[in-house]
Amino acid sequence: MKKAVLILFICATAIANAQWIDNMSCNKNAKLIANQAIEYAVNLEYMSAFGAANSALLLDENCGCAKLVLAYISSPNAEWGSRAKKLKEINISKLTSEEKAWYDIMAASNDEKMTVQATLQNQFPNSPLIHYLATTPKDIATFKVFADKFPKQASSAYNMISYGYMNGAFGEKNAAEAMKYVKMSQEMHDGPNAYDSMGEHYASLGDYENALNIQLKAVDYGVFASPYGVNAKLYLAKNSKEEISKILIENQNSMQDAILKGDYESYKKFEHPEIIYTTGDSNLSPFYVYTKENVIKKTQITWDSFELSNMKAYFSPDMKTAVLNFEADGAYTMINSGTTIPYATRGSSTWVNTDDGWKVLHTSYAPRKGKIGIPGID
């Protein structure tokens, strides 16, 4: 009874999908799920492929196709990947001829792979999987060839074709065609990757609002630890540059105020335990690591005024690092002599977006042309 429920739950969409391998070394029920595992894998939804392949093995522990899927989605890296190990554990004598062809492609060295693929394409002219394995992002046209020959399995190919149009692989960049093909992919396959692709297309056009809305559809397929959450956070940040800039400017002002007052309790919220904060003073002495001791120690000057102005934030492409440029004006009095000195510098600070908010990484000050910074003091 449990197996029957599992089949109904997992195979609801698998039955409707076109077959990637018709002749599998799996029983009837496991075959349905193994086919769905391939569908997930070619659409780059590897964790879904992992789940479907293991479900197929629950129904048939000898399902060779499911084992091939698990090898396919594993890394071929010789130092840490497990693909070679998984392939060695497969009893190739139990595989069908088409499954063995897939095995041979994965087992081939980089130098042999193209020759092996070409040979097997001729041997299996009607195998969607064997022909799909010969496509390559280095030549987007190969996906068009595949989609024309195997339209029922073309979801992943359509997705890749959309990148070709967006990146100009077929001539001039054509966003309308790119969106048409990625929508075709979405209509053929119920999965998150094509939504992630559409989000990337919108982002490449600078439309981060639509990019975020589409990306959240990808995240919604499995929200916990979703690989699609990275781009969702990026698009959200791109949409919020103005608000983030205001936060960083407020942080800089608050941190500087805490330093001037020697208030470490207020200052420490801008620290991060894994970040070594370095700074350079406007007396142009060497850069140094700034710590609690620097905040609270007494100096030979008293600040009469200090104000930051003309502050502007600049962001890295991933929105995880920001540089603030600004000017600082004020005046300080030398404690020993009582002399008051005007102060005018230009400065910059680097901030990093951590799981605990924006934290300072580095600051640097230098006197503005013809102006004075702080004196060289201990």
N, C-alpha and C positions, 0 to 999 in steps of 0.2 A: 504493500500500500504506500509506504514512504517513497519507494522508487517511482511509483506512478505519479504521485504528487510532484516530485522533483522534476519529472519529465514535463508535466503540464506547465509548471512554473517557469522552467528555463527555456523550453522549446517553443514557446508561443510565437516568437518571431522567427525562430530557426526554420520552421516548416515552410514559411513564406519565402525565404531567401533562396536564390539560385545556388546550385551545388558547385563547389570548388573542386571536389574530387568525387566522382561517382562511385568508384570501386574502392572501398576502404576495408581495412582489416579490423572492423568494429562490428558489433551487433547493431541491429536496426535502430534501437533507441540511442545508443552512444554515437552512432553515425550522425544523427541529427545535430547533436550538441557539438561534435567535433567540427562539423561544417560551420557552425556558428562561431566556433573558436577561430577558425581561419578567417572568417568575415571580420571579426574584431581585429585580428592581427594585421591584416592587410590595410585596415583603416587606422592603424597605429594606436589602437586602444588595447595596449598590451596587458594591463591588469584585468580587463574584462576577458581577454583571451586566456589569461592564466586561470581565471575562475571557471570559464566554460570548459577548458581542456581537462581540468581536474574533475569537473562534474561528469564529463564523459568517461573518465577512468573509474569513477564510482560505479557506473553502470556496466562497464566492461574494462576490467583491469588489463586486458590485452589489446586495447584499442591503440594500435600503432600510430594512427593519425594524430591522436591527442598527444602522444609522446613527442611526435615531430613538432607539433605546435609549441610545446614547452621548450624544446631545443631551439626553435626558430626565434622565440622572443627572449632567449637568454643571450648573454654577450659572447661574441667569438674571441674576445681578448684572451691571448694565450696566458697572461699572467694571473688574471683573476676571474675571467668569464667561465661559465659552466656549460657552454654549448657542447664543446668537445666531449665532456664527461657524459652529458645526457645522450649524445649520439652513440657513444660506446655501449651504453646500457640498453640500447634498442636491439632486439633480435631481428636482424634484417631479413632472415629467412621467413619471417611471419608477415612481412610487408607485402602489399600489392605492388605491381610493377610501377604504378604511378607514385605511390608512396616512396618506393625505393628511388625513383628519380629525384624526388624532393630531398631525400636523404643524401644522395650523391652530390647534389648542388651544394648543400650545406657543408658536406665533408670535403669538398674540393678546396685546394689551396687558391690563393688570390690569382696566381699565375694560370691555374687550370680552369678557373670558374667560367670564364667567357666561352671557352671551347666546350666545356661540359654542358653549359646552358644551351648553346646553339645545337649541339647534337641531340639533346633531349627535346628541344622544341620541335625538331624534325620528327623525332620518334613519337611524340605525343601532340600532334597538330590540333587536337580538339580539347586539350587540357587547359582550363582557365588558369589554374594555379601555376603550372609550369611556365606558361607564357607570361604571367604576371611577374614571376620572379626574374624575368629578363628585362623588365622595365627599369629605368634609372632616372633619378632627378638630374643627372648630368645631361640628359637628352629628353626634355619634356615631351618631345614628339612621340617617344615610345609609348607614352600613356594614351595618346590619341589612337595609335595603331591598335593597342590593346582594347580600348573602349569600342572601336569600330568592329573588332572581331568578336568580342565578348560583352555585348551591351548589358546583359543581365547581371554581370559581375563588375560593372563599371563605376561603382560608387567611389572607391578610393582613387581610381584613375581620374574621374571628374574633379575630385578635390585637387589633385596634383596639376591638372590642366588649368585650374583656376589660378594657381600660382604662376603658371607660365604666362597667362594673359596679364596678371598683375605686375609681373617682373619684366615684361617685354620680350619673353622668349619667342613669341610668334610675330615679332615686329614691334610696332608701337605699343606702349602700355595701354591696356584696354580694361578699365575698371568695370565697365558694364558687362563685358564677357566674363570677366573673373567672377563677378557676383552671380551671373547666370549659371555657371558651371558648379560653383560651390552650393548653390541652392539645389541643383540637380542631385548632387551628392547627398544632401540632407534628405531629399525626398526618397532616395533609394535605401538609405541605411539609417537606422535609428541609433545614433550614438553621438558622443560629444565632440569628436575631433573636427568634424566639418564646421561646427559652430566656433570652435577655437580658430579655425582657418578664416572664417568670415570676420571674426573679431580682429585678426591680424590684418586683413584687407582694409577694414575700416580704419585701423590705426595707421596704416601706411598712407592713407589719404588725409590723416590729421583729424579724423572724426572720432575722437575718443569717447564721446557720449554714446554713439551707436556701438562702438567697439566694446564698451563696458556692458551695455545691455545684452549684446549677443554673447559675450564671454560668460556672463552669469548663467546663460542657458547651458553652457558646457559644464560649468561648476555644479549645476543642479543635478547632473546625472549621478553624482557621488560626492557629496560636499566635503566629507571628512578627508583631510590630507589630499585634496584634489590637485593633480598636476596642473590643472587649468587655473588654479587660484593665483598663481604667480602673475600671469598676464592680467587677471582681473584686478589685482592690487595695483599693477602698473597703470592700467587705464584709469582707475579711480584717482591715482595720484596725478596723472596727466590732466585730468579734469579739474583738479583741485590746486593747481600751481599757485594761484593767487592766495588762497587760504593758507597753504603751506608756507609761502613767503612771509605772510604776516606772523605766523607762529615762530619762524626762524628769527625774524627781526625782533619780536618780543623776547625770545630766548636770549639773543645777544645783548639786548638792553638790560634784561634782568640779571644775566651773568655778570656783566660789567659793573652793575650797581652793587652786587654782592661782593665782588672783588674790591671795589673802592671802600666798602664798609668793613672788609675783613670778616664777612658773614659766611662762614663755611656751610652752615646749615642750609642757607638759601642757595649757595653755589653748587652743592654736591648733587643736586638733581640733574645737573648737566653732565655729570661724569658717567662713565661706564666702566665696570670692573675689568673688561677685556680691552679697553682702549687706553693707550698711553698718550696723554695729551701733551703736545709740545707747543711752545710759543717762542716768539722773537720780539723783544722790546724795541721801542723806537730809538734807543741809543745805539742800535745796530750791533750790540754785543751778540755772542753766539746763541743759537737756539738752545733751549733747555726744556727739560721735563717739568711740567707745572703740577704741583701736588697741593695737598691741604696745607703743608707748611708754608708754601708761598702765599696762600690766601690770608693766613692769620698773622704772618710775621710783620713786625713794625718796620717802616721805612724812614728815610730821611726827608721825606716830603709830605706835605698835607695838601690834598686836593681841595681847591676852592670851587671849582666847577669842572664838569666833564659831560660832554653831550655828543652822541653819535647822530650822524645825519647822512643824507644821500645814500641810503641803504638799498641794495638791490641783490636779489638772490639769483643764482645760476645753478642749473641742475645737470647731473649726469643723465645719459639716456635712460638708465634704469630707475631713475628718481630715488636712488638710495643714498646719493651723496650730493651735497649742495655747498656752494661757495658764496659767502656774503662779502660783497665789497662795500666799503663805507668810509666816511671821514669822521675824525674825532677832533673836537675843539674844546678848549677849556683853559684853565690856569692852575698852577700849583705854587705853593710857598715852600722854600727851603727852610727846614726847621732850625738849622744852626745859624743861618744868617738873616732869616726873616725876609729874604728877597722873593718877590712874586714874579713868576715867569709865565708868559703866554705859551700855550701848547696847541700845536696844529699838526695832525698826522693823517695819513691815509692808511687804512688797514684792511685786512681780509681775515675771514675765519672759515674753516671747513667743518661741516657737520655731516654726521652719518645717521641714516635712519635705521634704528635697531628695533628689536621686538619691544623694547621699553621706551620707544620714542626717539626723538632727535637728540643726539649727543655730540659734544664738541670733540674734534680731533686735532685741530691745529689753528693757531692764530698768528698773525704777523703784523707788526706796525712799523712804519717808517715816517720820518718827518716829511711833510709836504715841502715842495720846492721853496727854499728861502725861509722856512719855518723851523721851529724847535720842538723836539720830542722830550722825553724824560732824560735826566742826567744819568751818567754811568755810576750807579750806586750799588752797594752790597745788599 
